[in-house]
Structure formats: structure tokens, C-alpha cells
Amino acid sequence: MQNVARFFKVWHTLAKYRIDALIPKTSRHGMIKLLVFMMPVAWFRQPSESRAVRVRLSLESLGPIYVKFGQALSTRPDLLPPDIAAELAKLQDDVAPFSKELAIEIIEKSLKTPVGEAFASFSDEVLASASIAQVHTATLHSGESVVVKVVRPQIERTIRNDLWLMYRFANVLQRLSKNIRRLHLPEVVSEFDKTIMGELDLMQEAANASTLKHNFKDSDLLYVPEIYWDYCGKNVLVMERVFAVSIGDMKTLREKRVNLKELAARGVTIFFTQVFYHQYFHADMHPGNIFVDISDPEKPKYVAIDFGIMGSLNDQDQYYLAENFLAFFNRDYRRVAKLHIDSGWVPANVSVTDFEAAIRKASEPIFGKPLKDISFAQFLLTLFQTARRFEMEVQPQLVLLQKTFFNIEGLGRVLYPDLDLWETGKPILEKWMKDRFGLRAILKQMRTHSGEYTEALTQLPLLINQQLQQTQQQQQQQERRQRAQWRRSLIVAASVVFSASAWLIFQPSLWAEPYSRYFLGGVIVLMVWQLRRGLKSEA
């Protein structure tokens, strides 16, 4: 019953902002019109806002989960028109905090001890509040300043109800037209489902933070706060509190004379290092989650928080992505086309020549600009949009990568407008290719797997002997089959000769008939054929 009520609430909101007008008209559009007609709010309303503004306002009206969904869609300009994607980027995940009493109740239930005993001090004031959780500050008995992240009460039930409706809407829209089916709406909702449900588990977020901290251990590029595992649970996360400057606070960064060019370049280095060396990257690097340690203004250090959304690439995707970047900047479009097909991102029956021509048409205008003005993120978008016309399927791991790239490039160009991503990124890519596939890499692989190779060599004589025995057995079976075939041929030939002889003996008058001689000749031919067949089998 609750889902039904929520459905009418959602449909009322969509009708109010005439979102139905954005759905392509098909033979089944009558069903949409009927549902809109059932909502009186749409009878006389002629919206004055643009379509993009109407989409944003409808999502804001539906609540924080739909706002987060809109934020996720804003990073998918390969699916949305540019005006709607840009408008959705304005969505803010700001939600009124829930009461301190509820927060304390959740913390005490998780820690199984009163807050006053768990912490030396605990602030009732909310440091930050969002759709999934809110954050308080506290001090441990050992003296460390920490932040305490608490999941909102009953939020999981709300999310599951909204996801249920999203799946239903996606499946209905999917059936309306071929153009809508190309958007893979159920898969988009499924990816959002995985992301938001992952954000609900703060133990998973703590594990993500620990992995990233290990990857950048002793690094002067990125600092990840310490996780206090003894205080963590599914609904509570306790992490070191960091005191740094928000990367969006340009005024302070300039006042402290931070080297903004170096800061921008370091951001690009962090991204490429995560993707190509760690195969594991922070996939929610918007300004609210990034801070800067300015203790050394000439070598500023990034500080990351909020590790609910992380991305990863397997070896194959990592290799093809690196090759794509290098081929693109060498303007080797045929290589780009072949890489897409070889990786399985695009069907094998696609014409390489046609795909190459489409990539060339989309990419050449980019090279008409100075190198510093070339957008990596725009290249990825252009490439994916072109590939979609050739039936490229949605690659979830590349979607997160594209989103992260947009964030990194956007931050970098705000910090230093003349940032040349290729100048920073190309040496990292080339070094990675050399480290991965060069002579040293091969020798390293041989040393790493030397034990496996030794074991395989000790097994080699046994394997050879087994193969020889198997071959001998196969030869013996073949010989037995040939002898059986020879015996069958002799029996058939003997049977034919015996039958013909008996027939002629008991009917001697038939010798004078011409057809008898023809019959006898046929018998002889058949006998000879059977004998030859048997001899061939024996051979």
C-alpha cells in the first residue's frame, strides 16, 4: 500500500512539471497521456520553465534519494542532452539533520556502550548533513579528534521503496521505443542501486578508506584519514578529523600563496596513479570531498574524505583504456576503433573502417584547439557517444571513471585554467605501459612465477608420457575400427557373390538374358568396391 501511495506521489510530481512531455511519442503514448489526465494538477498548467529546470525541480520535490539519482545522472552526458545534464549538476545533497537524540541512540546501539563512556567529548552540533548520513565531531579518550558519521534512521527502507519504483518506471519506459531502450534505463537504475546501497554500509566505507590509505602510504600526494576500527559498525563510522582547506576555497588558497599549478597537476597525477597503478580509485571526488594540506604551499597535499563510492578496473579494461588514450593523442583512430572491438566494448561485426571514420569525424575538431584546451573528459564523452551509435553497451566501470575524470579535470582547470592534462598524464601512461609490458616487466613476471614454472617443468616428463600413452591408445582403437570395417566388407562381398551364384545356378536359363549379364557385372563391381574399401581401411 505504501508503494502505491508513493507511486501516485511520484507520478503527481512528474505530471505537475510535465515531465511526460519529454518522453518520445510512440504508438503506446496513449497510456502516458491517460496517466497524466488522471492528475488534475496537469490539466491547466502550462510550464514556463525550460525542460531542464523542470527535471531538476521535480527531482528536488521528490526528496533526497531522487536528488542523488539526479546527481548520478548529471555525470552521464552520454545519456542526457547537455542542457539537462548541466542543470542536474546544480542539485545539492543538503538535507536537514535529524535529532541528536536519535544520533546518540544509533551510536550507542552500534558501540554497545554509552556515548559518554565511548568518547571523552561528543558534540551535539551537526558538522554536515546529507541524504544518507550526518556527521558529528568528538574526541577519543586517547586525545585524538575524530568525526562520527551516523546513517539516518529508517533510510534503508525509504531507499528500497524508491528503488522499487525506479525499476518499475525504467521497465515501463524501456518498452515504449527503441530509442529509449538504447539508454538501458534498468541498467542505469541497477548501477545507482549498487552505489547507494554500498553507501549505506559504513563498514564497507571504512574498508575502502583503509585500502586507499594503504595505496598512498608514505605518499606526498594524497592523505587519507585514519579509521578507528574499534568504533565502527554498519551504521557508524569513526574517522580521524582533518583540518585542511576546502579545495573550493580559492580565496584562502591564494592568500596562503599555494602553488595552484602544482596543485592542479598533482590532482591529475593522483587520478592516473589510482587508475593505472592501483586499479582502484575514489569515484566521488567533488569539491565537498577534497581538501588541501597547505603546510607546504609549494607542495600542497590533497586530503580525501567520504569513501562510499569507489571504482575499479580489471587488467583488460585498464590496458585498453591506456592504449585508447595513447592512440587518441597520436591521432591513430584506426587503433582506437580496433581497441574498442577487441575489448568487446563494441560488437565484433562492426566495420572497423566505418567506426574509424566516425571517431575521426568526432575527434578531429578537438585537435583544432591548443593542447592545453583539449578536454580529456570531453574526449571520453565524445568517444562513448560515438561508440554508442555502434551498439556499445554501457560499461559501469567506465561510467564511474568518466564521472571521476569530469570532476578531476573540472577541479584542475578551476585551480589552473592553463592546465595541460596531457603534459601530466602522458608520462604516467607511457611509464605504466613500459612497466607493464617492457623487458623488465617480463623478467619480473618470470621471477614472480618462478615457483609455478619449476613445478610445471617437474611435471613435464609425466605429461609427455601421458600424452604418448593417450596417442598409442587412440592408434590401437583406430586399428580395431579398421579391422572391423574390413571384416564387414568381406562379409558383404561374400554375401553378394553367394547370392548371385545361387540365383544363376538354380535359374540357368537366365544366362541367356542380357539383363543377367548386366546384373552380374554390377555384382562384380559392388564386390570390388567393398574389397577396395576394406583394403583402404586396413591401410
Phi, psi and omega in degrees: 000321180296321179295323179295314179299319180294324178300313181291328175296314180296313183293325176300317181293317179296322178291322180302319181264011177050046176293337178300333181292343181273348181280126180304137182284132179224184179295341180261012185292342180301325179296320179295316181297322179296316180296323178293320181298332180287350180253101183304335182300338183264356187296315187245002184272120173249100187298137178265343182285160175290163181299323181295316180295321180297320178297315180297314181297322180295318179293321177297323180291331184278348174111177190298326182292320178289330175296315178296323177296319177296321177298319179296319180293330182297339178268009181242059178295351173287343180255329187252153171299150185303322183293322180288318179300318180293322180291321180294335178295344180278350181298135181244133181272058180255119182230142179301138181291154173270170190294152179295329179298317178295319179300314180295321179299317180293318181296314182293325177294322180287315184277345183058036177202151179298147180302323180297332177272328182288324184236149174291325175210151180218127183273130176287336182286144181271124179285321179205148180222132180222186187290330183266320187207171172227164189236134173243164175253154180203172176230133178282162178295337178278357174104348182286138173278132183225164169248144181243114181262129185234127178289141181297141178293140177064010184291329181296319179296318179299316181296316181297321178296317180291323178296322178303316179292319179301317178298319181295314178299317181298317181292324177293311180298325181301331184274352188285320183201162179294322181298321179289324180299329180296339180283345179053052184302317177301323179292324178297315178295320180299319180293320176296321177303309181299318183294309186287326177291328175294325179292338181287336183265100184287341173293323176294319178297320178298319178295320178300315181297318180296320179296315180295322179296319178297319181296329181249028177300132179063018179274146175262012181261316188220135175245134177244126182301155180286140175262133178259092189298328182295343182253003187263148174208185182300326184251000182222136176228131178242123188223152177306136176274128181254144178245101183212174183267133175299139182293344176276353181272074184296328181300311180294319180300320179287319180298326181273007177056042177289138178288095186291328177296315179294320180298316180295316180296322179295325177299318178294319179299318178300316181298308182296324178296315179299313186289315189260340178255324182261338184058029185205121188221150175290119188253019179223051188269060174270167187305331180291342182253004184236130177233170183230127172275112186255023179298332173237094187301331180282337178230067183295146185243133179285148174231125182252146171226175177060093186247031181289330182242113179234151179240160177212157178233141173279172185302318183293312180297321180299314180297311183294326179293315179299315179297323178298315179300310182297317180295320181298312183284348169267002178059034177264080187290331177295322177296318178300315181298314181295323179297320179296320181285315181298327182283346183087003178291330180237140182305148184293339182277000178288137179290122179299320182296315180293319180294318178301315181297320180293319179294319179299315181299321182281331189266327185303320178300332179295323182281359174282353180260162171300150185303324181293340181266356180284129182264117175301315182298320178294324176299312179301316180298313180299317182296314181292321179296318178295316181295328179297329178292340178255031173067031174291129179280154177298128178251102186306320182294330178281332177297312178297321180296316180299316179301313181296322180295318177301315181296312182296313181294320178298314178299315182299319183283336173290317180292317185213094187305332181270016181304128176254098183297327182291325179298324179276319187281324185300313179300324179294316179297314182295321178294320179297317179297320180292316179296327186275324189235004179282179182299317180299321180296321179295315179296322178296318178298320179296319178293319181298319184258019183300322178298319179294318179297317180299316179298320180294321180294320179294334180274349187300313179302318179297318180295321179295315180299317178298321180292319179296316178298320179295319179296318179297318178298320179296321178296318179296318177297321179295319179296319178297320179295322180294318178296321177296321178295321180296317179296319179297322180295317180296319180297316180297314181297316180296321180296319180294315181297316181298315182296317182292319181295316180297319181299316183286329180292316183278349177229071185295336181295340182288345179301329185280344182279137181298321184294337177294320179293322177297319180297317180297319178297320178297320179299316180298316179299315179299319181295315180298319181297318179294320178295316179298320179298317178295320179296321179296318179298319179296323181292000000 
